[in-house]
C-alpha cells in the first residue's frame, strides 16, 4: 500500500514538473506566444508602460486621414520622442506623417533603456495589443535581419520597452494595415552598428517603408543647461560628426545609435540618386513645456526627412 501511495506521489510530482517546464517553454514571463508558420510570436501588452493612458487618450481623439498625399514630399524617415507625457504632441506629429505617407512597413529604432538583452542590436517578432487594434510584426523581413547575423531575436527585451511601445497605438489607429520591425540597442551600440543595419535595410525594406528613430534628447538638466547640449548636438548632426555623437551620454540623448541610424538611412537615399529634405519640425524642453524651466527634465527634437518635390529636384539639377 505504501509503495502504491509513493508511486502516486512521485507521479504527481513528475506531472507537475513536466507542466512547469512546458509552461516555461511556451510562455515568456507573463506574455503568451502563438505559433505562426515557423515562428513563435510573442504577444505584448502596453498596459504597464508608465503614463501610457496619456497616449491612449490622445490616440482616441485622432481621426483617420481622409486624404493621403500620393505624389512627392512623402515622409520617409522621422525622429520622434517616446516620452509618454507628450501624448498630444505625438498625436499631432503622427497625424502629419499619416497625411503624407501610407507605409506598409514601419521600422522603429530606439534605445534598450535598461541595457537589457545580450545583442548589440535586438529585434523580435510579435503582436502588440492596443485599445485600437493589434499591430503585427513584419516577420519575413525580421527573419532576414536575423539571418544576416547582425541582429539577435530577444523578445524579453521588448517587454514594457517604451521606446517601442509609446508609438504602437498611433500606428494601430493611423496605419492599421502596416507591419512593424521593432529594433532596440543598448548604449554600447554606435555608428558601426548603425551603418551595418542601414546596409541591410537597403536590401530588404520596401520602397514605401517608414523609419522612426525613437529618441529623447538631453536628460536630467534644467532648460538652460539642456539648451546648450542641444545646440552642440544640432551642429554635430548638421556636419555628420559621428565621432562626436558616438558614445554621448544621456545628458545629450538616450540613443546615439538610433539617431545615427536615422541620419545614415536618410543619407543613403542620396547614394541611390534620390533626395530627401531634412527638416527640424519641433524642439522643446519638458521644463519649458510644463511651465518650470528650472526643473530637471528632458529635451525633444522632431525631424522629418521628406522626398523633394519634382520642382525642387529640377532646381537642384
C-alpha positions as CSV (number, residue, x, y, z in Angstrom):
1,X,0.0,0.0,0.0
2,X,2.8,2.4,1.0
3,X,4.6,1.6,-2.3
4,X,1.4,2.4,-4.2
5,X,0.9,5.8,-2.4
6,X,4.6,6.7,-3.0
7,X,4.1,5.8,-6.7
8,X,1.1,8.1,-7.0
9,X,3.0,10.9,-5.1
10,X,6.0,10.7,-7.5
11,X,3.7,10.5,-10.5
12,X,2.1,13.8,-9.4
13,X,5.4,15.5,-8.7
14,X,6.7,14.4,-12.1
15,X,3.5,15.6,-13.8
16,X,3.8,19.0,-12.1
17,X,7.5,19.2,-13.2
18,X,6.6,18.4,-16.8
19,X,3.8,21.0,-16.7
20,X,6.1,23.7,-15.3
21,X,8.8,23.1,-17.9
22,X,6.2,23.2,-20.6
23,X,4.9,26.5,-19.3
24,X,8.4,27.9,-19.3
25,X,8.9,26.9,-22.9
26,X,5.6,28.3,-24.2
27,X,5.3,31.4,-22.0
28,X,7.7,34.4,-21.8
29,X,7.2,35.6,-18.3
30,X,3.5,36.7,-18.4
31,X,3.5,37.0,-22.2
32,X,1.8,34.3,-24.2
33,X,3.1,33.1,-27.5
34,X,1.5,31.7,-30.6
35,X,2.9,29.6,-33.4
36,X,2.8,31.2,-36.9
37,X,4.4,29.2,-39.6
38,X,7.9,28.5,-38.3
39,X,8.0,31.5,-36.0
40,X,6.9,31.8,-32.4
41,X,5.4,35.3,-31.9
42,X,5.3,37.0,-28.5
43,X,2.2,38.9,-27.6
44,X,2.9,42.2,-26.0
45,X,0.8,44.4,-23.8
46,X,1.3,48.2,-23.4
47,X,-0.6,48.5,-20.1
48,X,2.4,48.6,-17.8
49,X,4.2,51.4,-19.6
50,X,4.3,54.5,-17.4
51,X,1.7,57.1,-18.3
52,X,0.5,55.1,-21.4
53,X,-3.0,56.3,-20.6
54,X,-1.9,59.8,-21.8
55,X,-1.1,58.2,-25.2
56,X,-4.3,56.2,-25.3
57,X,-6.4,59.4,-24.7
58,X,-4.5,61.3,-27.4
59,X,-4.9,58.4,-29.9
60,X,-8.6,58.1,-29.2
61,X,-9.1,61.6,-30.5
62,X,-7.2,61.1,-33.7
63,X,-9.2,61.0,-37.0
64,X,-8.1,58.6,-39.8
65,X,-6.8,60.9,-42.6
66,X,-9.4,61.4,-45.3
67,X,-6.7,62.1,-48.0
68,X,-3.2,60.9,-48.1
69,X,-0.6,62.7,-50.3
70,X,0.3,60.3,-53.0
71,X,2.8,62.3,-55.0
72,X,6.2,63.7,-53.9
73,X,7.0,65.1,-50.4
74,X,6.3,61.7,-48.7
75,X,7.9,61.4,-45.3
76,X,10.4,58.6,-45.4
77,X,12.1,58.9,-42.0
78,X,11.4,60.7,-38.7
79,X,12.9,61.3,-35.3
80,X,10.2,61.3,-32.6
81,X,10.3,61.4,-28.8
82,X,9.0,58.4,-26.8
83,X,8.2,60.2,-23.6
84,X,4.5,59.2,-23.0
85,X,3.7,62.6,-21.3
86,X,3.9,64.0,-24.9
87,X,0.8,62.1,-26.0
88,X,-0.9,65.1,-27.5
89,X,2.2,66.4,-29.3
90,X,3.0,62.9,-30.6
91,X,-0.6,62.6,-32.0
92,X,0.0,65.8,-34.0
93,X,3.2,64.5,-35.5
94,X,1.9,61.1,-36.3
95,X,-1.1,62.7,-37.9
96,X,1.2,64.7,-40.1
97,X,3.0,61.5,-41.1
98,X,-0.3,59.8,-41.9
99,X,-1.3,62.7,-44.2
100,X,1.9,62.4,-46.1
101,X,2.6,58.6,-46.3
102,X,1.0,55.2,-46.1
103,X,3.8,52.8,-45.3
104,X,3.3,49.1,-45.3
105,X,6.4,48.5,-43.2
106,X,7.3,50.8,-40.3
107,X,10.8,50.3,-38.6
108,X,11.0,51.7,-35.1
109,X,14.6,52.0,-33.8
110,X,15.1,53.0,-30.1
111,X,17.2,52.5,-27.0
112,X,17.1,49.5,-24.7
113,X,16.6,51.7,-21.7
114,X,17.9,49.2,-19.2
115,X,20.6,47.9,-21.4
116,X,18.7,44.7,-21.4
117,X,19.4,41.7,-23.7
118,X,22.7,40.3,-25.0
119,X,22.9,41.6,-28.6
120,X,24.2,44.9,-29.7
121,X,21.1,45.2,-31.9
122,X,18.0,43.3,-31.0
123,X,14.6,42.6,-32.5
124,X,11.6,40.4,-32.0
125,X,8.6,39.1,-33.9
126,X,5.3,39.7,-32.1
127,X,1.8,41.1,-31.8
128,X,1.1,44.2,-29.8
129,X,-2.4,44.6,-28.3
130,X,-3.8,48.1,-28.1
131,X,-7.2,49.6,-27.5
132,X,-7.2,50.5,-31.2
133,X,-6.4,47.1,-32.6
134,X,-3.5,44.8,-33.0
135,X,-0.1,45.6,-34.5
136,X,1.8,42.8,-36.2
137,X,5.5,42.5,-36.8
138,X,6.9,42.1,-40.4
139,X,8.1,38.5,-39.8
140,X,9.5,37.9,-43.2
141,X,11.9,40.9,-43.1
142,X,12.7,40.4,-39.4
143,X,13.8,36.8,-40.2
144,X,16.1,38.3,-43.0
145,X,17.6,40.6,-40.4
146,X,18.2,37.8,-38.0
147,X,19.7,35.6,-40.8
148,X,22.2,38.3,-41.6
149,X,23.8,37.8,-38.2
150,X,23.8,41.5,-37.4
151,X,20.8,41.3,-35.1
152,X,19.5,39.0,-32.4
153,X,15.9,38.0,-31.6
154,X,15.3,38.8,-28.0
155,X,11.6,39.1,-27.2
156,X,12.1,39.6,-23.4
157,X,14.0,42.8,-24.1
158,X,10.8,44.3,-25.6
159,X,8.5,43.7,-22.7
160,X,7.4,47.2,-21.5
161,X,10.1,48.9,-23.5
162,X,8.6,52.3,-24.1
163,X,10.9,53.4,-26.9
164,X,8.8,51.0,-29.0
165,X,5.6,50.8,-27.0
166,X,4.9,54.5,-27.0
167,X,4.4,54.6,-30.8
168,X,2.4,51.4,-31.2
169,X,-1.1,52.8,-30.6
170,X,-0.6,55.6,-33.1
171,X,0.3,53.0,-35.7
172,X,-2.7,50.9,-34.8
173,X,-5.0,53.8,-35.3
174,X,-3.5,55.5,-38.4
175,X,-1.8,52.6,-40.2
176,X,-4.0,49.6,-39.5
177,X,-2.5,47.6,-42.4
178,X,1.1,48.4,-41.6
179,X,3.5,45.9,-40.0
180,X,6.4,46.9,-37.8
181,X,10.1,46.0,-37.4
182,X,11.0,46.8,-33.8
183,X,14.7,47.3,-33.1
184,X,16.4,48.4,-29.9
185,X,20.0,48.6,-28.9
186,X,21.9,49.1,-25.6
187,X,24.2,52.1,-25.0
188,X,27.3,50.3,-26.4
189,X,25.9,50.3,-29.9
190,X,27.1,53.1,-32.2
191,X,27.9,54.3,-35.7
192,X,29.5,51.0,-36.9
193,X,26.3,49.1,-35.8
194,X,24.1,51.7,-37.4
195,X,26.0,51.5,-40.7
196,X,25.7,47.8,-40.8
197,X,22.0,47.9,-40.1
198,X,21.4,50.6,-42.8
199,X,23.2,48.5,-45.4
200,X,20.9,45.6,-44.7
201,X,17.8,47.9,-44.8
202,X,18.8,48.9,-48.3
203,X,18.4,45.3,-49.4
204,X,15.2,44.3,-47.6
205,X,13.0,47.3,-47.0
206,X,10.2,48.1,-49.5
207,X,10.2,51.5,-51.2
208,X,7.2,52.7,-49.2
209,X,8.7,51.9,-45.8
210,X,9.0,54.5,-42.9
211,X,11.8,54.6,-40.4
212,X,11.1,56.0,-37.0
213,X,14.1,56.9,-34.7
214,X,12.6,56.9,-31.3
215,X,14.8,59.2,-29.3
216,X,14.6,61.5,-26.3
217,X,17.3,64.1,-26.0
218,X,19.0,65.9,-23.1
219,X,18.1,64.3,-19.7
220,X,18.3,65.5,-16.1
221,X,19.2,69.1,-16.8
222,X,17.4,72.4,-16.3
223,X,16.3,74.1,-19.5
224,X,19.2,76.5,-19.8
225,X,21.8,73.7,-19.5
226,X,19.8,71.4,-21.7
227,X,19.7,74.0,-24.5
228,X,23.5,74.2,-24.6
229,X,23.8,70.5,-25.1
230,X,21.0,70.6,-27.7
231,X,22.8,73.2,-29.8
232,X,26.1,71.3,-29.7
233,X,24.3,68.2,-30.9
234,X,22.5,70.1,-33.6
235,X,25.8,71.2,-35.0
236,X,27.2,67.6,-35.0
237,X,24.1,66.4,-36.7
238,X,24.5,69.1,-39.4
239,X,28.1,68.2,-40.0
240,X,27.5,64.4,-39.6
241,X,30.2,64.2,-36.9
242,X,29.5,60.7,-35.9
243,X,32.7,60.5,-33.9
244,X,31.2,63.2,-31.7
245,X,27.7,61.6,-31.5
246,X,29.1,58.1,-30.7
247,X,29.1,57.4,-27.0
248,X,27.3,60.5,-25.9
249,X,25.6,60.1,-22.5
250,X,22.0,60.8,-21.5
251,X,22.8,64.5,-20.9
252,X,22.7,64.7,-24.7
253,X,20.4,61.9,-25.8
254,X,19.4,58.4,-24.8
255,X,20.3,56.6,-28.1
256,X,23.2,57.8,-30.3
257,X,22.7,54.6,-32.3
258,X,19.1,55.4,-33.2
259,X,19.9,58.9,-34.2
260,X,22.8,57.7,-36.3
261,X,20.6,55.1,-38.0
262,X,18.2,57.9,-39.0
263,X,21.0,60.1,-40.4
264,X,22.6,57.2,-42.3
265,X,19.3,55.9,-43.6
266,X,18.4,59.4,-44.8
267,X,21.8,59.9,-46.5
268,X,21.5,56.5,-48.2
269,X,18.8,57.9,-50.4
270,X,21.3,60.3,-52.0
271,X,23.6,57.4,-52.8
272,X,20.6,55.9,-54.6
273,X,20.1,59.1,-56.7
274,X,17.1,60.1,-54.5
275,X,16.9,63.3,-52.5
276,X,15.3,64.0,-49.1
277,X,14.7,67.2,-47.3
278,X,15.8,67.1,-43.6
279,X,13.6,69.4,-41.6
280,X,13.6,70.3,-37.9
281,X,9.9,70.3,-37.1
282,X,9.9,70.8,-33.3
283,X,12.4,71.5,-30.5
284,X,11.2,71.8,-26.9
285,X,12.1,71.0,-23.3
286,X,9.8,69.5,-20.7
287,X,10.6,72.3,-18.2
288,X,9.5,75.0,-20.6
289,X,6.6,72.9,-21.9
290,X,5.2,72.4,-18.4
291,X,5.9,75.8,-17.0
292,X,9.0,75.5,-14.9
293,X,12.4,75.8,-16.8
294,X,14.3,75.3,-13.6
295,X,13.2,71.7,-13.0
296,X,15.4,69.0,-14.4
297,X,13.8,67.4,-17.4
298,X,14.1,66.2,-20.9
299,X,14.5,67.9,-24.3
300,X,12.9,66.8,-27.5
301,X,13.6,67.1,-31.2
302,X,11.3,66.1,-34.1
303,X,12.9,65.7,-37.5
304,X,11.2,64.8,-40.8
305,X,13.0,63.5,-43.8
306,X,10.7,64.1,-46.9
307,X,11.0,63.4,-50.5
308,X,11.8,66.6,-52.6
309,X,9.1,67.8,-55.0
310,X,9.7,67.5,-58.7
311,X,10.3,71.2,-58.9
312,X,12.9,71.1,-56.1
313,X,14.6,68.2,-57.8
314,X,14.7,70.1,-61.1
315,X,16.0,73.3,-59.4
316,X,18.8,71.2,-57.7
317,X,19.8,69.8,-61.1
